[in-house]
């Protein structure tokens, strides 16, 4: 029985947890790929978080990622930070003043600007969409809407 428990635990930690670490609709990056990503995408929303995120904030992020998966010119990235072992991505967390107690932390990087815009609002699906709408020209179409009509109505109501 003891051998079975060890095999089960090993299976869980080697196969199950790494799969859970990736959120569909996102790209997991590290300090080696960070600058390549910023140079090649117009809008990058980076989520700094624990290596194995869970809970309500993660559930909201999954919904958000799914809802914006087809948005043009937007890339969602996850920067998973550890404070043990090899201290993965700790350098990026330090550089952008991200601490574990604040996880998840969202930073918006716009092409050509190295200094990100820090998200301070609600860490919900709607809060993240509002943040992007406030700082970008991205369009998140609802079913039955057309981008051209939406742009016209935004322009009309902004005056």
Beta strands, then each sheet from edge to edge (+ up, - down):
strand 1: 27-29
strand 2: 43-50
strand 3: 74-81
strand 4: 105-110
strand 5: 117-118
sheet 1: 1+ 3+ 2+ 4- 5+
end
